[in-house]
Amino acid sequence: MSNWFEIEKLPQDVYAICEPHDSEDVKSFLIIGSERALLFDTGMGRENIKDEVEKLWQGELVVVNSHSHFDHVGDNWRFPVVYGAPGENADLVAREGSERLKIKPYSREIVSDSYVFDLGNRRLEVIYTPGHSNDCIMLHDLDYKVLFVGDSYYNGPLFVQMDDPQFGRSSLEGYWISMEKVLKRCDDIDYVYSSHNEIMVNKEKLTELRNALYEIRRGTAIGKEVSGTTYNYYGDPQPLLKYQFDDFYVIVDAASMEVRNRARLALREGGYTCYIIKGHEIYTSHHRGVKPLLDWLDAGTDLRGGIAADKVIGKAAAFLYVLLGVSYVYAGVISKPALGVFEKYDILCEYEILVDAIQNRTKDGFCPMERTVWNIETPDGVPALLKDALKNLVEEAKYRERLKSMPICQIEDARAAFSSELEMGDGELDLEKLRRQMELLDAEKQRRGYKLNASKTVI
């Protein structure tokens, strides 16, 4: 065998193909099943890993990348196709290769989250784990209770500072979410295999990492500023922050952490509902809802690349932040649809509380803005929809005030008339507006202590 590689036999027909003569000390894993084998990563590409694999296995082979960094895809080009998670950075490297990273182009196909590779007597489930990079995955051996974690955990420096067309984008929030997901889905594992340094690590380290990431994102962990070439890769921002924990430490971008913490602190202590930092400019609001964001859009305020902190973010606000072009958002409370918008448009988001939907101010239904965009898929046209919704809210508020002085008999007559119009279903009528007016009439009756007639139309 080549002197470059060292092969270590692990339990349950797994081989670690190690490259100890390079400072990366990367490990690729050959996982052998009864019908086919799977190669998890192809290493640095300094020597021919395919030759090493063929000495250990001569049957059908599936090749999968833990992520697309240079030390894991170096020999991808030697195989017909390599599977991996979605990522523009991964697509770019596969399509064009990289002279600076010494990677040749290769054929790549996307594998979905939760997909299961069937090797015969063992099944390997794909788990998307963005964090270290946006295209990271783990493999969960469902039959032998092994978790192959790639670069998402190893004893040593865990890098979360990258933002590069080829390296991809790190995400502290995404990292924490990924570890939360893994701990819930893989609570039965016996072994954890890492791609750097010690191969077998204690599974409790995954819980420690999850907790460490939570402390960092909350601002309760203390980081030490570091600079130079010790921890950075191509084009990383300087300086960096190093957060030391037992057996591992986390490296993040110091400048972005400082600005994010400033925005979060201002939101918590300054009484703001929204706080945005763009360079040396600061934009704030004490008003609730989406109107401040709409005003900044209408004014043509340049917030591209800005850092935003907002107390409550629903899907409507998320679309507006996409249009404003911010690069990072911190939310005290965020809805799942809003988080989905940020993920779709590659905006880094951190939050305290995640809810199914944002409620209205009386806590008895959806927020009107959330309801307005609930079925909308793109931000195009959203500002106009929200302006119409805000106009309707103003009209409703005036209508409520008029109802307070209206005799109960007139309220009953108005409701009966609206109910009749609804039953007729005239195509020229705004039926949704009629239903809403009936709701307001019923609400006013309840406010006065009247019971609603159960036989009336339920809205």
N, C-alpha and C positions, 0 to 999 in steps of 0.2 A: 504493500500500500504506500501511497505518497507520504513523504515525511511532513508535508504541510498539515495533513489531517491527523487527528487522533480520534479513534472510535471508542465510545464507552457504551457497554451493554447495560441497559436499564431493565427493571422488571417489566413483565407482560409484553415481551417482544417489541421493545422500543430501543432504538440506537440513537445516541447523541453523536452527531458528526461535528467535532470540535475543531476550531482553528486557533490554537493557543499561541501561535507565533506572531499574531497581530494584536495590537493594543486593544482592539474591539473585543477580542476573546469571544467571538460569536459562536453560538451553537445552532445547528439545524437538526431536525428530528426526523428519523425514518420510523414510521409507525406501521407495523406489519400485521395484516389480517389474513384470514384463511383464503380469501379470493383475490385481494389486491392490497397494495401498500400505499401509504400517503407520505410524501416528503413535505415537511413543514419548513419552508424557506430553503434558499439555495446558497446562502453564505456570501462571502466577499467576492468570489469570482477570481481569486488569485490562482487557484488550481482547479482541476476538473472534478467537481463534486459528483457529476453523473457517473464517472468511473468508480468512485467509492460506493455509490448506491448500488450499482450493478454487481459489485462483489458481494453485497449483502442480500440482494433481492433481484430475481430475474423475471418476475411476472409483471402484471399490469400495474402501472404506477400513476397516481394522481399527485399533482404538485400544487401546493397552496402557499401563499405568502401571509405571514403575520401582519405585515405592512410593507410599504414600498421603499424603505430606506436602503441606502447603498449596500450595507453590510448584510442584508437579507435577500437581495435580488440579484446578486452578482453573476450567478450562473443560470438565471432564468432563461436566457437565450438558447441554452442547450436543450430545452424541453419544448415539445410541440405547443403546449398551452399551459398557462399558470393562472390559478384562480385567486381572486382577492376581492376586498371590499371596494365600494365605489369611492372615487376620489379623483379630482382633476389633476392633482400632483402625480398620482399613480398612473393615470392615463397618459400624461405628458411624458413621463420617464419611459413607459412601455413603448409609446409611439416613436419617440425621437432618441431614446437613450440619453446619456449625459457624459460629455467629455470630461467635465470637472470631477464627476463621481466615478468615472471609468465603468459605465454601464452601457451595454449594448442593447439595442431595441429588442423587444420580445412580444410574443402573442399573449394577450391577457383576456380573461373573461370574468365577469362579475358573479360572485356567489352571494346569495341572499342571507340575511340574518336568520338564524334558526335552521338553515339548510343542514341536512344530515348526510355526510359521506358514509356510505355503507361499504365496509371492507370485508364483509362476510360474517365473521364472528365478533366484530366490534363496530360500533357506530360513533362517528365523530361529529358533534354538533357545532356549527359555526355560531359564535357570539360576537356581534359588533361591539367593539370597546373603544370608541374614539376618546382621545385624551392626549397621550404622548404624540400621536399624529391622528389626523382625521380619518385615516383608513385602517386603523388597527382592528385586528380580530383576535379572539382566542378560540381554541378548539377544546371542546369538552368530550372526553371519552366516556360515553354513557354506560358502557359495559364494564370497564376496568377502573372507573372512578379516578381518572387522571385529568388534570387541567393543564393545557399547554398555553402559557400566558404571553409568549413573545416578549416584547419590551415593556409590557404594562406593569410588570414587577420583576425586579431582581435586586439582590443585595448590592447597593452602590448608588450611583447618581441616576435619578429618574428625571428625564428632560421634558419640561413643559413650557419651553420658551420659543418654539420654532414658528416661523411665519415666512415661508419661502415657496416659490412655485414648484420646486422639486421635492423638498422635504415635507411640504404640506404645512398644516396649521395645527399647533397644539391648542388644547382647551382645558383649563383648570376645572371649569364647571363640567365639561363633558367627561373628564377623567373621573371626577367624583361620582357622577351619575352612572358611569360604566361600572365602577367598583360596587356601587349599590346593587346594580342589576346582577352582576356576577355572584355576589354573595347570596342573593335570593335564589338564583337559578341553580347554583352549584354547591348546595349545602352538604352534599354527600361525598365530596371528593376525599381521596386518601393521599394523593400525590399532586404536587405543583411543580412543573418543570419550566424553568426560566431560560431565556436565550442568551444570557450573559452571566459571567462569574459563576457562582455555584449553581449547578443544574437543579438539584432538588432543594426546595425551600419549604419552610414550615407554612402550612396553609393559613395559620393565624396571621401571617404577614399581610395577607390581603385585607383583613379587617383593620390592621394597624395602618395600612396605606389609606384605606377609606377614611378613617378617623383623622389622619394627618391632612389629607386634602380638605376635609371639612374645616379644620382649624385654620388652614391657610386662607381659604376663601372667606371665612368669617372675620379674618384679621386678628385672630387671637394667637397665632403662631408668630414667632420672632425670626425674621430672616436676616442673614448676614450678607452684606454686599460683596460680590466677587466680580473680577474682571479679568481680561486677558484671554488666553487661548485654552486654559485648562478645561473649561466647561462648555465653551461655545463651539458651534459648528458654523457653516458658511452663512455669513450675513446676519447672524443673530444680533439682536440689539444689545448694547452695553450701557450701563453695567447690568449684571444679573443678581438675583437674590438666591441664596442657598439656605434652605430650611432643613436643619439636621434632625433626624430621628434615629431610633435604634436600627442599625443595620442598613439604613438607606437614607438618602436625602433627596429633596425635590428642588430642581432648578427652575426658576421662573424669571420673566422679564421684569426688572426692577422698576423701570419708568412706567410701564403700563399698570403695575400693581399700585404704585404711588398715586397715579391719577385716579384709578378705580376706587382706591380707599378714600381719597379726598371727596369724590362724588358721593360715595355711600355714607361717609360721616356727615357730610352736609345735609343729606336727605334725612338722616336720623335725628340730627340735633338742631337743624336750622328751621324746622317747621315747613320745609318746602314739600310740594307734591311732585315736583319735577326739577331736576338739576342736571345741566349738561355742560361739559367742558369741551371746548374746541380750541386747541392751542392755548393762547393767553386769554381767550374770551370765555365768559361764563354766562349761561342763559338759565334763568330760573322762573318758576311760577309757584304761586300759592293756590291756584285754581284747580279744582277737581275736574276730572274728565279729559276729553281729547281736545278741547278748544285751544289750549296753548300750542299744541302740536300743529293744529290746523292753521293757527295764526302765523307760526314760523314758516310753514309751507307757503302760505299766501304771500308773505313778505319776501320770499326768496332767500331766506336765511341759510347760509352755507354751513351745514353741520356735518358735512361728509368727513368720516373718520372720527367723529366725536365720541365722547364717553358719556353715557346717559345713566342717570339713576332716577327711578320712578316708583312711587309708592304702590300703585296698582296698574297692572298692564293686562288688558284684555286683547282679543284678536284685532279690534279696531285700532288701538294704539300701536300694536305691533306692526300693522300694515303702514301706519304713518311713520314709524321709525325707519322702516325699510325705505320709504320714499325720501326721508330726510338724509339717509345715507350714513347713519351712525355705525360704528364698528363694534361697540360693546354696550350692553344694557344690563343694569342691575335692577331687579324688581323686588319690592317687599312682598307683593303677592302677584302671581301670574297665573293665567289660565292655560290649560293644556293646549287649546288651539293657538294661543299666542306663542307659546314655546315652539310649537310646530312651525309657525311662520318664521321665527328666527333661525331654526334649524334649516329650513328650506332655503333661506337667503343667506346662509353662512354668516350670521351675526352672533357673536359670542354673547351668551346670556347667563347670568348668575342670579339666583333668587333665594328667598327664604321659605316661601310657602307656595306650593303648587296646588291649584284647585281645578275642578272640572270646568267651571265657567264662572265668570264674574257676575255677582248678583247686583240687583238694583239697590238703591240706598235704603229702601224699606225692608230689604232682605226677604221679599216674598216673590221673587221672580228674577229673570235674566236682566242684566244691565241692558238698557235700550240700544247702546252702541254695539255691544256684543251680539245682540239679537239681529241688528241690522246687517252685520257682515258674516253671520254664522255659516252661511253656505257659499261665501265668496272665496275663490281660490287664489286670486292675484290682487295686488294693491291697485291696479289700474281702475280708475273710476271711484275708488273708495272715498276720497275727500268729498266729492259731490254727494254721495249717498249719506255721509255723516252730517254734512251741512243741512240736508233736508231733514234728517232725523232730529238734529238739534232745533231746527225751526219748529218741527212738530211738538217737541217737548215744551218749548216756550208757549205755543198755542194751548197745549194741554194744561199748563200751569194757570194760564188765564181762565180757561174753561172751569178748572177746579174752583177758582175763586168765585166765579159767577154762580156755580152750583151751591156754594155755601149760603147764599142769600135767596135761593130759589125755593118756593113753597114745595112741599112734598108732592102735592097733586100735580104740579107741573113736571116734576121729575118722573113721576109715574107715566104721565102722558107722553113725555119725550122718549121714555124707554119703550113704550108700546109702539110708537111710531117707528123707531129704529128697528125694533124686532120685526115689524111688518115689512119694512124695506129689505131686511136681510132674507126673509122668507121668499120674497118676490125674486131676489137675486138679479136685479137689473144690472146688465153688463156695464152700464155707464156709471154705476155707483162705485165709490171706493169702499168695498166691503170691509177691508181691514180697518179702515178708519171708523166705520160704523161700529164694528165690534169693540174697538178701543173706547169709543164714546159710551157704549153700553157698560163697559167695565167701570168707567169713571162714575157713571150714574149709580151703579150698584155699590161702589165704594163709598159714595156720599151717603147713600141710604144706611149702610152699615155704620158709618161714622156717627149718624144720628140715632143709632140704636134700633133701627128697623131690621127685621129679619127678611131675608130674600125668599121669595116664593119658589119652592122647589120645582114647581111645574114649568117655570120659565126656562127659556133657552139657556143652556149652559155654554159659556164662552170659554 
